[in-house]
Amino acid sequence: MDDAIGTLRLDDADDVALADRLRAGREQILVELRKLIIGQDEVIEQVLLSLFVGGNSLIIGVPGLAKTLLIHTIAQVLDLKFSRIQFTPDLMPSDITGTELLTIDPETSERKFRFAEGPIFANVILADEINRTPPKTQAALLEAMVERQVTSSGVAHPLPDPFFVLATQNPIEQEGTYPLPEAQLDRFMFMVHVGYPSHEEEREILRRTTGGKMDEVSCVLAGDELRELQEIVRSVPIADAVYDYVLALARGSRVRSEEPLPFIQDWVSWGAGPRAGQFLVLGGKATAAIHGRNHVSIEDIQSVAHPVLRHRILTNFTAQAEGITSDIIIDRLLEEVRPSDAVGAGLPGLAGSTSR
């Protein structure tokens, strides 16, 4: 828990009002998003959770599933500056971050360099098909995500606050792409999988998008209000027992731990690092806050385990040959790591079965 922010106390009238405001803000955002986005409830929930804690998300889905529309609509609803960067093989780092331009003062004829900001200087960045650009350009974006600034000619230029990167990847066209290295994937709080809509949802999509003018969304939150809501989320209390459970999940995913689980040894080459635990806690806090709970529960942690861990657990050749994905491993991890065994132990607890 962040001592600088303090602890949310729901017996305090001011804190109750703040918590109510967070829930009301979420409901208002959902109402506006529903004007344009049909279905995708889990995707919307995960993106909003990352926004409420100031995290970045990597969104994976085939074309035509409204990934871009969702991100653009969120920027409109939150009254934030939006910038879309279409990643291509010829994109250079300066095309994203900005560049130094030589200017001449019309009065004194003095020549000097001026920094021209790139498209990354916005509140919400849509990094469209981030795996289509070379590693040098990917690194420029991901460095800005962590540092929240761009350095040019030794001068630091801070990025706007709030600042979010929502990157997309197309999982079916891999020719000529540059997969993100594991260390860079780790900088994303969530990896969000976008699936096909249901039969009824797809029928509604056809009805709405082939008729008359579509609804327009309204702004419901400003940037300053969003920053206040982020502080509310970080102040949600979490018990030591829940911290222990988070540690058990993260450490239990590692092959090189004190007592590695047998199925982890069989299927995993590298497990989740410390960032996984941080994001599990933050995701749990956001989940508890938006659902009106005054503390983080085990269920809140479990609800964000898949988007937090799926890009941090690297499967080995055996798992790939057997069709075992990181999501299957996370399911098994949630089954075998018991909260009661994890408390105070610092080691993953086993729920009975230890063989594959």
C-alpha positions in Angstrom: 0.0 0.0 0.0 1.3 3.5 -0.8 1.7 5.3 2.4 1.9 8.6 0.6 -1.6 8.2 -0.6 -3.0 6.6 2.6 -5.7 4.1 3.1 -9.3 4.4 2.0 -11.6 4.3 5.0 -15.2 3.7 4.2 -16.3 4.8 7.6 -15.1 8.3 6.6 -17.8 10.4 4.8 -15.3 11.9 2.4 -13.8 8.6 1.4 -17.3 7.1 0.9 -18.1 9.9 -1.5 -14.9 9.3 -3.4 -15.6 5.6 -3.7 -19.1 6.3 -4.9 -17.7 8.7 -7.4 -15.4 6.1 -8.8 -18.3 3.6 -9.2 -20.5 6.3 -10.8 -17.7 7.3 -13.1 -17.3 3.8 -14.3 -21.0 3.4 -14.9 -21.1 6.6 -16.9 -18.2 5.5 -19.0 -19.9 2.1 -19.7 -23.1 3.9 -20.8 -21.2 6.0 -23.3 -19.2 3.1 -24.6 -22.3 1.0 -25.1 -23.5 3.6 -27.7 -20.8 2.4 -30.1 -19.3 -0.8 -28.7 -21.5 -4.0 -28.7 -20.5 -6.8 -26.5 -16.8 -7.3 -25.5 -17.7 -6.9 -21.8 -14.6 -8.5 -20.5 -12.3 -6.6 -22.9 -13.9 -3.2 -21.8 -13.6 -4.2 -18.1 -9.9 -5.0 -18.4 -9.1 -1.8 -20.4 -10.9 0.3 -17.8 -9.1 -1.4 -15.0 -5.7 -0.6 -16.5 -6.8 3.1 -17.0 -7.9 3.4 -13.4 -4.4 2.4 -12.2 -2.5 4.2 -15.0 -1.3 1.0 -16.7 -0.8 0.1 -20.4 -2.4 -2.7 -22.2 -1.6 -4.9 -25.2 -4.8 -5.9 -27.1 -4.7 -9.0 -29.3 -7.4 -9.7 -31.8 -8.1 -10.3 -35.5 -9.1 -7.4 -37.7 -12.7 -6.0 -37.5 -13.3 -6.6 -33.7 -13.5 -2.8 -32.9 -10.2 -2.6 -31.1 -9.4 0.8 -32.6 -13.0 2.1 -32.1 -12.9 1.1 -28.5 -9.7 2.9 -27.8 -10.8 6.0 -29.7 -14.1 6.1 -27.9 -12.5 5.8 -24.5 -10.4 8.9 -25.3 -13.6 10.8 -26.3 -15.5 9.7 -23.2 -12.6 10.8 -20.9 -12.0 14.1 -22.8 -8.4 13.1 -23.4 -6.1 14.0 -26.3 -6.0 10.9 -28.6 -3.2 10.0 -31.0 -3.1 7.0 -33.3 0.2 5.7 -34.5 0.1 3.2 -37.4 3.2 1.1 -37.0 4.9 0.2 -40.3 8.4 -1.3 -41.2 9.7 2.1 -42.2 8.7 4.0 -39.1 11.6 5.6 -37.3 11.8 6.5 -33.6 11.7 10.2 -34.3 8.5 9.7 -36.2 7.0 8.9 -32.8 8.9 10.9 -30.3 9.5 14.1 -32.3 12.6 15.7 -33.8 14.8 18.8 -33.6 14.1 21.4 -36.2 16.4 24.3 -37.2 14.5 27.6 -37.0 15.5 31.1 -37.9 14.3 34.1 -35.8 12.7 36.5 -38.3 13.9 39.6 -36.3 17.4 38.7 -35.3 18.1 36.0 -37.9 19.4 33.8 -35.1 19.4 30.2 -35.9 18.5 27.7 -33.2 17.0 24.2 -32.8 13.4 23.7 -31.7 11.9 20.4 -30.6 8.8 19.5 -32.6 6.7 17.1 -30.5 5.7 13.8 -32.2 2.4 12.0 -31.9 3.4 10.4 -28.6 2.6 13.7 -26.9 -1.0 12.8 -26.2 -3.0 11.3 -23.3 -4.2 8.1 -25.0 -1.9 6.5 -27.6 -3.2 3.8 -29.9 -0.1 1.9 -31.1 -1.7 0.1 -34.0 0.0 -3.2 -34.9 3.0 -2.5 -32.8 4.7 -5.7 -34.0 5.0 -4.4 -37.6 7.8 -2.0 -36.8 11.5 -2.7 -36.1 12.8 -3.1 -32.5 14.5 0.3 -32.5 11.1 2.1 -33.0 9.3 -0.3 -30.6 11.9 0.5 -28.0 11.4 4.3 -28.4 7.7 3.9 -27.6 8.2 1.5 -24.7 10.9 3.7 -23.2 8.5 6.6 -23.2 5.9 4.3 -21.5 8.2 3.7 -18.5 10.0 7.1 -18.3 6.9 9.2 -19.1 9.3 11.6 -21.0 11.2 12.0 -24.2 14.8 13.1 -24.2 16.1 15.0 -27.2 19.6 16.6 -27.4 20.0 16.1 -23.7 16.7 17.9 -22.8 13.9 15.9 -21.2 10.4 16.7 -22.5 7.7 15.3 -20.1 4.7 13.6 -21.6 1.1 14.6 -20.8 -0.5 13.3 -17.6 -2.5 11.1 -17.7 -0.6 9.0 -20.3 -1.7 5.6 -21.6 -0.5 3.3 -24.3 -3.0 0.8 -25.7 -1.2 -1.3 -28.3 -2.8 -3.7 -30.7 -1.5 -6.8 -32.4 -3.0 -9.0 -35.2 -2.4 -12.6 -34.3 -3.0 -14.1 -37.7 -0.5 -12.2 -40.0 3.0 -12.8 -38.7 5.0 -12.5 -42.0 7.3 -9.5 -41.8 6.5 -8.7 -38.2 8.9 -8.1 -35.2 7.5 -9.8 -32.1 8.0 -7.8 -28.9 10.8 -9.2 -26.7 9.8 -10.6 -23.4 11.4 -7.7 -21.5 9.3 -5.3 -23.4 6.1 -7.3 -23.1 6.6 -7.2 -19.3 6.0 -3.4 -19.4 2.4 -3.9 -20.3 0.1 -4.3 -17.3 -2.5 -6.5 -19.2 -2.5 -8.6 -22.4 -6.2 -8.5 -23.4 -7.6 -11.1 -25.8 -10.4 -9.9 -28.0 -12.7 -12.7 -29.3 -15.4 -12.9 -31.9 -18.9 -11.5 -30.8 -21.7 -13.9 -30.0 -24.5 -14.5 -32.6 -26.8 -11.9 -31.0 -24.1 -9.4 -30.6 -23.0 -9.8 -34.3 -26.6 -9.4 -35.4 -26.8 -6.1 -33.4 -23.5 -5.0 -35.0 -25.0 -5.5 -38.4 -28.2 -3.6 -37.5 -26.5 -0.6 -36.0 -23.6 -0.1 -38.5 -25.6 -0.5 -41.7 -28.5 1.8 -40.8 -28.7 5.5 -40.1 -26.3 7.8 -38.2 -24.7 6.2 -35.2 -25.0 7.7 -31.7 -22.4 10.2 -30.5 -20.7 9.8 -27.2 -20.3 12.5 -24.6 -17.5 13.3 -22.3 -18.1 12.1 -18.7 -14.6 12.5 -17.1 -11.8 15.0 -17.5 -8.1 14.2 -17.1 -7.9 15.8 -13.6 -10.8 13.7 -12.4 -9.3 10.5 -13.8 -6.1 11.2 -11.8 -8.1 11.6 -8.6 -9.9 8.3 -9.3 -6.5 6.6 -9.8 -5.5 7.8 -6.3 -8.7 6.4 -4.9 -7.9 3.0 -6.4 -4.4 2.9 -5.0 -5.7 3.7 -1.5 -7.9 0.5 -1.4 -6.7 -1.6 1.6 -5.2 -5.1 1.0 -4.5 -7.6 3.7 -1.1 -9.3 4.2 -2.8 -12.7 3.4 -3.7 -11.4 0.0 -0.2 -10.1 -0.5 1.0 -13.6 0.3 -1.4 -15.1 -2.2 -0.1 -12.7 -4.9 3.4 -13.8 -4.1 2.5 -17.4 -4.3 1.0 -17.0 -7.7 3.9 -15.0 -9.1 6.6 -17.2 -7.6 4.7 -20.4 -8.3 4.9 -19.7 -12.0 8.7 -19.8 -12.0 10.8 -22.9 -12.8 13.8 -21.5 -10.8 12.0 -21.1 -7.5 12.5 -22.8 -4.1 10.0 -25.6 -4.7 8.8 -25.5 -8.4 5.5 -27.1 -9.1 5.9 -30.2 -11.3 3.7 -29.0 -14.1 5.6 -25.7 -14.1 8.8 -27.7 -14.6 7.3 -29.6 -17.4 5.8 -26.7 -19.4 7.5 -23.4 -18.5 10.8 -22.0 -19.5 10.5 -18.7 -17.7 7.9 -17.5 -15.2 6.5 -14.1 -14.1 8.8 -11.5 -12.6 8.1 -8.9 -9.8 6.1 -6.7 -12.1 3.5 -9.4 -12.2 2.9 -9.1 -8.5 2.7 -5.3 -8.7 0.1 -5.5 -11.4 -1.9 -8.3 -9.7 -2.2 -6.0 -6.6 -3.2 -2.9 -8.6 -5.6 -4.9 -10.8 -7.2 -6.4 -7.6 -7.5 -2.9 -6.1 -9.2 -1.5 -9.2 -11.6 -4.5 -9.3 -12.5 -4.1 -5.7 -13.0 -0.3 -6.0 -15.3 -0.4 -9.1 -17.5 -3.1 -7.5 -17.9 -1.2 -4.3 -15.8 -3.3 -2.0 -13.7 -1.7 0.7 -10.8 -4.2 0.5 -9.1 -6.5 -2.0 -10.2 -10.1 -1.9 -8.6 -13.3 -3.2 -11.3 -13.4 -5.9 -10.3 -9.9 -7.1 -6.7 -11.1 -7.6 -7.9 -14.3 -9.4 -10.1 -12.2 -11.8 -7.1 -10.4 -13.2 -4.7 -13.3 -13.1 -5.0 -14.2 -16.8 -4.5 -10.7 -18.4 -1.6 -10.0 -16.0 0.2 -13.4 -16.3 -0.5 -14.7 -19.8 2.3 -12.7 -21.5 4.7 -13.2 -18.5 4.7 -17.1 -18.5 6.8 -18.4 -21.4 6.1 -22.0 -22.4 8.8 -24.4 -23.5 8.9 -26.7 -26.5 7.2 -29.6 -24.6 4.2 -27.4 -23.8 4.0 -26.1 -27.4 4.1 -29.6 -28.8 1.3 -30.6 -26.4 -0.8 -27.6 -27.2 -0.4 -26.1 -23.7 -0.9 -22.4 -23.7 0.0 -19.9 -20.9 -3.8 -19.5 -20.2 -4.0 -23.3 -19.5 -1.0 -23.0 -17.2 -2.6 -20.1 -15.3 -5.8 -22.1 -14.9 -3.8 -24.9 -13.4 -1.9 -22.5 -11.2 -5.1 -21.0 -9.8 -6.3 -24.6 -9.0 -3.1 -25.7 -7.2 -2.1 -22.6 -5.3 -4.4 -22.4 -2.3 -4.7 -19.1 -0.4 -4.7 -20.9 3.0 -1.3 -22.6 2.1 0.2 -19.4 0.8 -0.3 -17.3 3.9 3.0 -16.4 5.4 4.8 -19.2 3.7 6.4 -17.3 0.8 6.0 -20.5 -1.2 3.3 -21.8 -3.5 0.7 -23.9 -1.8 -0.4 -27.1 -3.4 -4.0 -28.1 -3.7 -3.5 -31.8 -3.7 -2.4 -33.1 -7.1 1.3 -32.6 -7.9 1.5 -34.5 -11.2 0.4 -33.6 -14.6 
